[in-house]
Amino acid sequence: MTDVMREMIAQLMGQQRAEEEGRRLPPFDHHSVCRAYLLGCCPRDLLSDTRLESMMSCRKLHEPAHKGEFNRAQEKKDLFYDIEAFEELDDAIRIVDADIRRLQEKVKRDAEQNMDISEQQRTQKVFEMNEKIGTALVQVEALGNEGRIAESIELSKEVDELKRKKRELESEMRNMNPAMMQRLRVCEACGAQLNIMDHESRLQDHYGGKMHLGMVEIRDRFAEMKKAIDQRRSEKRRADDKDREERRRRSGREDDRDRKRERSRSRSRSHSRKHRRSRSRSRDRKPSRRSRSRDRRRH
C-alpha cells in the first residue's frame, strides 16, 4: 500500500484509524495541530528531503485523521485557519529569502572580482535564458501529459529557439573567457545555485524538482492567502464603518426624540404654570360666598 493510499484511508476513518493503531489524538481544532498542514501547505512537508528542510521547523501534529476531520468541518463553515497558516508561510519565505540574499551577495562578489561589466551583462542574459528554458520544458511535459499536444509542440518550438540563442551566446562567452564556464547564479525562488552552462536537462530537473516546486507553491499559496485575508479585512472595515454610521444615525434620531420630549414637557410645564396663575387671579378677583353673607348680615 502506498503512502498516498494510507493517508487517504486515515483521512476517511479519522479518529477510528488512530484508535485501531493504539493512539489517542486530540481534536483537529486543538492548538497542537498544524494549521498549515490541514491546508496542505506546511513548509516542512513541501520541502522535506531537500536542502531547505533543515531551515524549516514544525513541532505540531501532522495527522491525516485531523485533515479529514478538518475538511468535513470546513465544508460547513469557514474556520479561517488560513490566518495562522499565512504566518507560517511568511516565516518560511523570510528564512529562504534571507538565504537567497546571502548567496546572491557571495556570487556577486566573486563575479565582480573576475568579470568586467560586459561579461556580467552576458552572464545575466544567459541566466535569464536558462530560467526560461527550464520553466518552459516543465510546461511542455505537463501539456503533453494533459493531452494538449498542439500547445506542447508550439511551446517546444519556442524552447528550441531559446536554446539556439543561448548556444550562440555561450560560444561567444567561451571564446572571450574560458573561466566563464563555472559562473553561478542563484535561483530567486528556492536559492539553488545553478551553473551558467548547465545542460537543459539539468535545468529541467531543477525547475521540476521538489525544492523549487515546493518554494513556488509556498509563494503562490502565500499570495493567495494574503489576497483573501486582505479582502476579508477590507470587508470587515466596511461593515464596521457601516455599523458606526448606523449607530451615529440612530443616536441622532434618539437625540431628536429626546429634544422633542423635552420641548413637549417644557410646554406642558409652562401651560400648567399659566393655568395655575390664571386660577389664582380668578380667586383674587371673586369674593367668597362666606364673605358676601357676612356683608349682608351687617346691613
Secondary structure, DSSP 8 states (H G I E B T S, - for coil): --HHHHHHHHHHHTHHHHHHTT-----TTSTTB-HHHHTT--HHHHTTTSGGGGG----SB--HHHHHHHHHHHHHS---THHHHHHHHHHHHHHHHHHHHHHHHHHHHHHHHH--HHHHHHHHHHHHHHHHHHHHHHHHHHHHHTT-HHHHHHHHHHHHHHHHHHHHHHHHHHHH-GGGGG-EEE-TTT--EEETT--HHHHHHHHTSHHHHHHHHHHHHHHHHHHHHHHHHHHHHHHHHHHHHHHHHHHHHHHHHHHHHHHHHHHHHHHHHHHHHHHHHHHHHS--HHHHHHHHHH-
